[in-house]
């Protein structure tokens, strides 16, 4: 779908777009308005939602070798205190002539095939529900980081190292919170192939060291004619359990306006609970800026009475 901006176009989970409204030579603006109608059928009870899901406005600055981003975001519109306007991201990047870039501020993770906002996905839902396997979804609680990202870009690969902390504090009330780190490598040396490998260590405060989490993610996309093939493998290691997840995605462009995405995903919700999900999502570009996705998803859950079916219609306006 032509107005959907895939996550692999944006390096290291930071805001970016193939288009923006230029205000002057140093400032441009882009963003999106996203709304949906959805219904979930489950044995324990049906649910339905209707309305705006998210609004985001990104201010993109560029002065010489320094660029910056401030992303203002509001979610769950009309849902009381949860629809407050927030600063989703705020960071600046200093780019050196030798391919090294330094980014400081609040930004997202480089891990995950579905690490974009709704305007960057081929489906309405995410592969792993609301679980921790949505590694780079910056709209999910605790996925935004504050720190320093160092990256080096060569012809066929890009290496990134992030030193950060999701709380923005390394010591509070005498309790030390060790810095987290993330290492990611992106390889594009084979035509039509993008391969991403990354590892992240989230170090919890010294008062709760058993909550430390290590995450490893491998994902790849390959363009074959009109079809985009995607695959992902993730592992989350904690003191209590080692959990795995994987996903396969095919998006086929039937025409310049119509596409169809098919996705299969499976993840361990806990050591004894697996969740499988099959998604079919036709998508249509109504205009260059307005797109629609119609999705049906079937979720099989090991927990009794937790299987569900989702049908949703999403409209996304990008600018």
Residue pairs with C-beta under 8 A, 6 or more apart in sequence:
1 122
1 251
1 253
1 259
1 283
1 284
1 285
1 291
1 293
2 256
2 257
2 285
2 288
3 285
3 287
3 288
3 289
3 290
3 291
3 316
3 318
4 119
4 120
4 121
4 122
4 283
4 291
4 316
5 16
5 17
5 18
5 116
5 119
5 120
5 318
6 116
6 120
6 122
6 221
6 228
7 112
7 113
7 114
7 115
7 116
7 120
7 121
7 136
8 113
8 194
8 196
8 221
9 16
9 18
9 120
10 16
10 17
10 116
10 120
11 110
11 151
11 158
11 160
11 186
12 103
12 107
12 108
12 109
12 110
12 149
12 151
12 160
12 162
12 184
13 107
13 108
13 109
13 110
13 111
13 115
13 136
13 138
14 69
14 89
14 91
14 93
14 103
14 107
14 108
15 58
15 60
15 69
15 71
15 89
17 30
17 58
17 318
19 30
19 318
20 28
20 29
20 30
20 58
20 60
21 28
21 29
21 30
21 319
22 28
23 29
25 62
26 61
26 62
26 63
27 59
27 60
27 61
27 62
28 60
28 62
29 57
29 58
29 59
29 60
29 319
30 58
30 60
30 318
30 319
31 55
31 56
31 57
31 58
31 318
31 319
32 54
32 55
32 56
32 117
32 118
32 119
32 316
32 317
32 318
32 319
33 52
33 54
33 55
33 316
33 317
34 52
34 53
34 54
34 55
34 117
34 118
34 119
34 314
34 315
34 316
34 317
35 51
35 52
35 53
35 314
35 315
36 49
36 50
36 51
36 53
36 124
36 312
36 313
36 314
36 315
37 48
37 49
37 50
37 312
37 313
38 48
38 49
38 50
38 124
38 310
38 311
38 312
38 313
39 46
39 47
39 48
39 49
39 310
39 311
39 312
40 46
40 47
40 48
40 308
40 309
40 310
41 308
41 309
41 310
42 305
42 306
42 307
42 308
42 309
43 305
43 306
43 307
44 305
44 306
51 77
51 78
52 77
52 78
53 75
53 76
53 77
53 118
53 314
54 73
54 74
54 75
54 77
54 117
54 118
54 139
55 73
55 74
55 77
56 71
56 72
56 73
56 74
56 88
56 117
56 119
57 71
57 72
58 69
58 70
58 71
58 72
59 69
59 70
59 71
59 72
60 67
60 68
60 69
61 67
61 68
61 69
61 70
61 92
62 68
65 94
65 95
65 96
66 92
66 93
66 94
66 95
67 92
67 93
67 95
68 91
68 92
68 93
69 89
69 90
69 91
69 92
70 87
70 89
70 90
71 87
71 88
71 89
71 90
72 85
72 86
72 87
72 88
73 85
73 86
73 87
73 88
73 139
74 83
74 84
74 85
74 86
75 82
75 83
75 139
76 82
76 83
77 83
87 106
88 106
88 138
88 139
88 144
89 105
89 106
89 107
89 108
89 138
89 144
90 105
90 106
91 103
91 104
91 105
91 106
91 107
92 103
92 104
92 105
93 101
93 102
93 103
94 101
94 102
94 103
95 101
96 102
99 152
99 153
99 154
100 150
100 151
100 152
101 150
101 151
101 152
101 153
102 148
102 149
102 150
103 148
103 149
103 150
103 151
104 147
104 148
104 149
105 146
106 144
106 145
106 146
106 168
107 144
107 145
107 149
107 162
108 115
108 136
108 138
108 143
108 144
108 145
109 115
109 135
109 136
109 138
109 143
109 145
109 162
109 182
109 200
110 136
110 160
110 162
110 182
110 184
110 186
110 196
110 198
111 135
111 136
111 182
111 184
111 196
111 198
111 200
111 215
111 217
111 234
112 134
112 135
112 136
112 137
112 217
112 219
112 232
112 234
113 127
113 196
113 219
113 221
113 230
113 232
113 247
113 249
114 121
114 126
114 127
114 134
114 136
114 137
114 247
115 135
115 136
115 137
115 138
116 136
117 138
117 139
118 124
118 314
118 316
119 316
119 318
122 249
122 251
122 259
122 261
122 263
122 281
122 283
122 293
123 261
123 263
123 279
123 281
123 293
123 295
124 281
124 293
124 295
124 312
124 313
124 314
125 279
125 295
125 297
125 310
125 312
126 134
126 137
127 133
127 134
127 232
127 245
127 247
127 249
127 263
127 265
127 267
127 277
127 279
128 134
128 245
128 247
128 265
128 267
128 275
128 277
129 275
129 277
129 299
130 140
131 245
131 267
131 269
131 275
132 213
132 236
132 243
133 234
133 236
133 243
133 245
133 267
134 140
134 143
135 143
135 200
135 215
135 217
135 234
136 143
137 143
138 144
142 166
143 166
144 166
145 162
145 164
145 165
145 166
145 180
145 182
146 164
146 165
146 166
146 167
146 168
147 162
147 163
147 164
147 165
147 179
147 180
148 162
148 163
148 164
149 160
149 161
149 162
149 163
149 164
150 160
150 161
150 162
150 163
151 158
151 159
151 160
151 161
152 158
152 159
152 160
155 189
156 187
156 188
156 189
157 185
157 186
157 187
157 188
157 189
158 185
158 186
159 183
159 184
159 185
160 182
160 183
160 184
160 185
160 186
161 181
161 182
161 183
161 184
162 180
162 181
162 182
162 183
162 184
163 179
163 180
163 181
164 179
164 180
164 181
164 182
165 177
165 179
165 180
166 180
166 202
167 177
169 177
170 176
170 177
170 178
170 179
171 177
172 205
175 205
175 206
175 207
176 205
176 206
177 203
177 204
177 205
177 206
178 203
178 206
179 203
180 200
180 201
180 202
180 203
181 200
181 201
182 198
182 199
182 200
182 201
183 198
183 199
183 200
184 196
184 197
184 198
184 199
185 196
185 197
185 198
186 194
186 195
186 196
187 193
187 194
187 195
187 196
187 197
188 194
188 195
192 222
192 223
192 224
193 220
193 221
193 222
194 220
194 221
194 222
195 218
195 219
195 220
196 217
196 218
196 219
196 220
197 217
197 218
198 216
198 217
198 218
199 214
199 215
199 216
199 217
200 214
200 215
200 216
200 217
201 212
201 213
201 214
201 215
202 212
202 213
202 214
202 215
203 212
204 210
204 211
204 212
204 213
210 239
210 240
211 238
211 239
212 238
212 239
213 236
213 237
213 238
214 236
214 237
214 238
215 234
215 235
215 236
215 237
216 234
216 235
216 237
217 232
217 233
217 234
217 235
218 232
218 233
218 234
219 230
219 231
219 232
219 233
220 230
220 231
220 232
221 228
221 229
221 230
222 228
222 229
222 230
223 229
226 252
226 253
226 254
227 250
227 251
227 252
227 253
228 249
228 250
228 251
228 252
229 249
229 250
230 247
230 248
230 249
230 250
230 251
231 246
231 247
231 248
231 249
232 245
232 246
232 247
233 244
233 245
233 246
234 244
234 245
234 246
234 267
235 242
235 243
235 244
235 245
236 242
236 243
236 244
236 245
237 243
240 271
241 268
241 270
241 271
243 267
243 268
243 269
243 270
243 271
244 267
244 268
245 265
245 266
245 267
245 268
246 265
246 266
246 267
247 263
247 264
247 265
247 266
248 263
248 264
248 265
249 261
249 262
249 263
250 261
250 262
250 263
251 259
251 260
251 261
251 262
252 259
252 260
252 261
253 259
254 260
256 285
257 284
257 285
258 282
258 283
258 284
258 285
259 282
259 283
259 284
260 280
260 281
260 282
260 283
261 279
261 280
261 281
261 282
261 283
262 279
262 280
262 281
263 277
263 278
263 279
263 281
264 276
264 277
264 278
264 279
265 276
265 277
265 279
266 274
266 275
266 276
266 277
267 274
267 275
268 274
268 275
269 275
269 301
269 302
272 302
273 301
273 302
273 303
274 302
275 299
275 300
275 301
275 302
276 299
276 300
277 297
277 298
277 299
277 300
278 297
278 298
279 295
279 296
279 297
280 295
280 296
280 297
281 293
281 294
281 295
281 296
282 293
282 294
283 291
283 292
283 293
283 294
284 291
284 292
284 293
285 291
286 292
289 317
289 318
289 319
290 315
290 316
290 317
290 318
291 315
291 316
291 318
292 313
292 314
292 315
292 316
293 312
293 313
293 314
293 316
294 312
294 313
295 310
295 311
295 312
295 313
295 314
296 309
296 310
296 311
297 309
297 310
297 311
298 309
299 307
299 308
299 309
299 310
300 307
301 307
301 308
